[in-house]
Amino acid sequence: MSFFCTLFGHTWVPETRSPSVRWNTTKDGQVLNPTVASQEIQHLDVCRRCALERPAGPRRHDDDRPTLAASGGGGEAEE
């Protein structure tokens, strides 16, 4: 803990860490497909002085993760 945190208290700033989306090409090399990491969305309160982290609760839209099916490339063949 920083000297300033002991003196004045922590300066909490909300931070969100979400899984990264990687874009890969198909075998043809012309179409991009998203690949979403399997990490959970993390909501944290981070002290800007000493970098101490404390978890915050889940938020309302955490289940709205991007998926391959939601991007339109669900793997279904079009007729």
Secondary structure, 3 states (H helix, E strand, C coil): CCHHHHHHCCCEEEEEECCCEEEEECCCCCCEEEEECCCCCEEEEEECCCCCEEECCCCCCCCCCCCCCCCCCCCCCCC
